[in-house]
């Protein structure tokens, strides 16, 4: 940038002619192109980075919702009903179901359609399973890239569903704007487990299968946990977005409705997605996580849940919190990509020097030490970075 002391960035990766045509087809509304792009993203096919770079400028329109929780909580059924309800009001939907532990081949198309039984044949609901395929640490990045593809395609809502509630899943749902944590009634151990970390990322807590015994007790336990998260004060914190806020509405509280569009922030009067008691409507107040009840099998409570998602989306936009959230997300994405790329360079240098076992053997034989080995591997990379930085300063 002219007149700026900031170093220049490299040009975006160059698209091949075939990939440029693929991107054009995706942006023109081809579901086949969308599926091919996500496959390239998941497989890390050469050229996928240029595709994601080309799509980036077309993103920012979708509401991204993460749905997580322990196995058996009914996430898949609830996501199916969410997609159907969004479609009933005219929104297009993309769903990514993430399984960090179970690699698959061929796209699991049959399994996808069984899981999304209410939406079979609806081309405006795009469902895709994704797996880590044994590449630890890469799942959240691949998922974020797939979300960008769905966003650029023009999906109004993108839902991320995770199979479990471990660290991999937490990393994945952090790419969402709104996170719903599902718990089933009577799951006292699950509620206790939430204290280990997932509690902090929830913007909405959902007691699914609320027609079962123990539902009210589970609701009360979750409300108490949310209350204690901010030290037991009346003002309560805001999921993965913020600090103290006002009192909760309690179980079953929800927004009072939504507008014709899916982006509440588009309405100057804030009426696009309604409001509810306890929700922040100015920048001095933070979002209060709600505890809602649903019965996914029958669809009970799903509309109220979507209204709460809408209200949270409106809060993010109207309070300006969405800008902070996006900066935080992109900062983490940059860190992740840089660590991965530098790690790949270091791995290549290790192999050039005989491999990690050979280097470890030399350390064991006292021919060298771990710090010296690390310096020998990283030093050339650091020298190249310094050389580029010196060149930028000279320009």
N, C-alpha and C positions, 0 to 999 in steps of 0.2 A: 504494500500500500504506500503510495507516494506520501512523503512527509512523515512517515511513521518509523519509529526506531525498532519496531517488531520485525523479526526475521521473516523473510518471505517463505511461503509454503510451496512445496512441489506441486506441479499440475496434477489434476486428478488422473487416476489410471486410465489408459486409453482403451476404449471398447473395440473389440474386433467387429468386423462388419456383421457377422452372424449375431453377436450379442447385442449390437446396436439395434438390429431388426427385432430381436427378442424383447428388448426394453420398449421399443415403439409399440409392439403388439400388446404388451402388458398395459401400457398407458392408454391404449385404445380399447381396453376392456376384454382382452382374450383370457379366459380362465385357463386355457391350455398353456399359454405363455406364463401366467402366474405360477402354475404348478411346476413348470420347468425351471423357472427362476428359483423357487424355494428348494427344489432338488439340488440345483447347483450350489445354493447357499449351504445347505446341510452337508453336502459331500465335499465342500470346499474345493469345488472344481476350478481349475485355472481360469481366471477371468472373472470370478464371482465378485471380487472386490470392485472392479470397474463397474459392474452392474449395479451394486449397492450404492456406489458413489453417484452414478447417474440418476438413481431413484431418489436420492436424499432431498433434492430441491423440491420434489413433488409430495413430500410428507408433511404431516402436521395437522391433518384434517380429522383423523380418526380418534374416537375415545377408546383408550386401551384399558381393559379390565383384567386383572389377575384373579384367578380363583384357585385357592390352595386349601390344604387341610389334610388330615390323616386319611389313609385308605379306609374305605367303607363309609365315608361321610356322605356319599351320594353326589360327588362333584359332577360326574359325567351326566347323570340324569338332570341335575340342575342346569348345567350348561346347555343341554339339549332344549330344555324349557325356556331358558333365557333367549336362545337363538330364535325359537319359534315366536316368542312374545315380541322381540325386536322386529321380526319380520311382519308381524301383525300390524305394527304401527308404521311400516314402510321403510325401515332401516335395512341396509345391507350389512351382512355379518361375515367376519372371518374368525375361525376358531383354530387355535393351535393347541393340541394336547401334547404335553411334554412328559416323556418317560425317561428319566436319566439312567435307568438300570437295565432296560430291556431292548437291545438292538433289534431291528427288524429289517426285512428286505422287501422291495417292491412297493413300498408306500402304504402297506396295510389298508388297502382300499376297502376290502370287505369289512374289516373290523371297524373302520371309520364309519361306514354306513349303518352298521348295527348299533353303534354307540349313539349316532345322531338320527335315531329312527323317526323322529317327528319332522325331520327336514329333508328326507330323501326326495330327490328329484327337484329340489329348489336350488337353482343355479345361483341365487343371491345369498346362499349360505355356503361358504367355502370352508371345508374342514380338512385339517392336515395333522397327522401324528408326526412327532419329531423325537429322535432319540440321540443320546450322547454318542452312540456307536463307539464306546470305549475311550472317547477323547475327553478326559476329565478337564474341567475348566473352560471348555469351549462351548458348552451348551448355552450359557446365557448370551454369549455373543451371537451365536447362530440364531437363537430365538429372536433377539433384537433385530437382526438383519431381516428375518422372515416377517416380523411385524412391519418393518419399513416397506417391504414389498406389498403387503396387504394394504397398508396405508396409502402408498402411491397409487395402487390400483383403484382406490376410491371407496374402500369399505368404510361404512359409517362407524362401525363398532368392531373392535378386535378383542376377542376373549382368549386369554392364556389360561389353560387348565394344567395344573401339575398333579402328578400321581400321588406324591407324598408331601412331607413337610420338613424335609431335611435341608441342609445348607445349599445344595444344588438348586432346590426348588425356590428357596428364599432368593437366591441370586437371580433366578429367572423372573419371578414376579416383581422384582424391583424395577423391571423395565416397563411396568404398567403404571398408568396414572392413578387408578383406583384399585385397591386390593381387598378382596373379600376372603375371609378365613372361615371355613366351614368346620363345624363340630356337630357330632350327633349326640342325642340325649343319653345321659347316663355314662358318658365317657369321661369320668373324673380324671383318669390318668392322662387322657388327651389334653384336658384343660390345664392340668399341671404342666404338661410338656410345653404348652404355649409359652410358659414363663421363660423357657430356655432361649427364646429369641424371636419366634414368629409373631408374638404379641405386638412387637414394636412396628411391624409392617402393615398391620391391619387397619384399614379405613372403615370397614364394615365387618361385623362378626355375625355369622349366620348359624343358627341352630336349625339344621335340616332334620327331616323326619320328626317334626315338632308334634306329630300326633302320637308319638311313643311316650311311654311312661318316663318320667324324669326330665321332661323338656323344660319345665319351669325352673327346676333346680339348676339345670345347666345354664339357662339364661341368667339366673341370679349369680352363679359363679363367674360367668364371663363379665357381667356388669361390675362385679366387685374387683375383678382383675384390671379392667380398664380404669376403674376408679383409683386403684392403688398405683397404677403406672405413673401417675403424677404426684405420688407421695400422699395419696389419700385426701387431696384437696377437692373442693367442689368443682373447680375448673379442671377439665380433663384434657389430656393431650390428643394429638391428632395423627394417628397412624404413622405412616412413614413420611409425613409432611410437616410435623411441627410440634410446638410447645403447648403450654396450657391453653385451655379454652373454657367455654362455659359448660353448665350442667348438661348431662345427657338427657335425651328424651325418654330413655328407657326402652324396653323391648317393644318391638313392633312399630316404633316410631318411623315415619318415612316422609318423604317429600309429598307435597300436596298435588303433584301433577307435573306434566311437562308440556312443552310447547310443540308446535308442528315440526320444528327442526330437531336435530339431535345435538346441536351445539348450543347449550344454554347461554354461553357467553356472547352469542351473536346478538342478543337482545339488550338494548341499552337499559331497559328497565329491570333487567334480571328476571323477567317472567318466563324466559325460554324453558326453564326446567323447574320452576316452582321452588318453594322453600318450605322448611319445616321448623317447628320450634326447636331450638337448640342448635340449629345450623348457623354458621357464621355467614353474615352478609356484608361485612366490611373488613378492611384489611387489618384492623386491630384485633380481630378475633380469629381463633383457629378452629379447624374442623373438630367436631366431637364424634368419635366413633360410635356407631349405633349397634345395638344387638337386636337382630331381627329373627323372626321365625318363618320357616318355609316347610312345605311338604312337596318336594320336587315331583314325586310320582303323579300327584293330582294337579300340580301347578299352583297350589295355594301359596300366597305370599310372594310369588315371583314378580308380579307387577309392582308391589310395594318396594321390592328389592331394586328393581330397575329405576324406580323413582328416586331412590336413595343414591344410586349410581349417578343419575342425572344431577341431583342436587350437589353431589361432590364435584362433578365436572364443572358445574356452574360456579361453585365456591373457588375452585382452582383458578378459573379464568377471571372472575370478578375481583378476587383478592390479590391477583398477581402472583400467587403461589406457583402457578404452572410454570412461570419463567424460572423460578428458583429450582423447581423440580427438574425441568429440562436441562438446566445448566449442570446440576448435580449428576444427572444421568449421563450426559455427554462427557463430563469430566471423567467419570468412572469408565466409560467406554473407551476413551482415549488412553487412559492408563492401562486398561486391559490389553488393547491392541498393541501399545508400545511394549509392554512386558512380553507379550507373545512374540513380537517380531525380534526384539533384542534377544529373547531366549532362543529363537530359531538360529540367529546368527551365532550365538555362543555355542549352541549344540553342534553346528557345522564346524566351528573351530576346534571343538573337543575331538570330533572325529578326525579332523585333519592332523591332529597331534597324536593319533593312535587310539583314540577311544577312551572312555571314562575308566574302564578297568585298567588299562595300561597306565593312565595317570595316577590312579589310586595305588597301583603297585609301586610306582616310583616314590610316592609319598611314604608308603609302608617301609620301603627300603631306605628311607631317610636321604634319598637323592634330592628331594625338594620338600616343600610343605604346601598345605592347601592354599594359603594366602598367595604364595608365589605362583601357583598354578592359576588361581583366579585372575591375578594381575596379568599373567601372560595371555590369557584368553580374552579378557575384557579390555586390556590395554589398547590393542589395535582399533577396537570399536570406538573407544573414548578418543583416541587420536583423530580418527576420521570426523567425529562430531566436533572436536575442537577446531579442526581445519575448516569445516564448513562454517562454524560460528565466526571464525576470524575473517573468512571471506565475506560474510554478511556485513560485518562491521566495517569492512573496507569499502563497501559499495556506497 
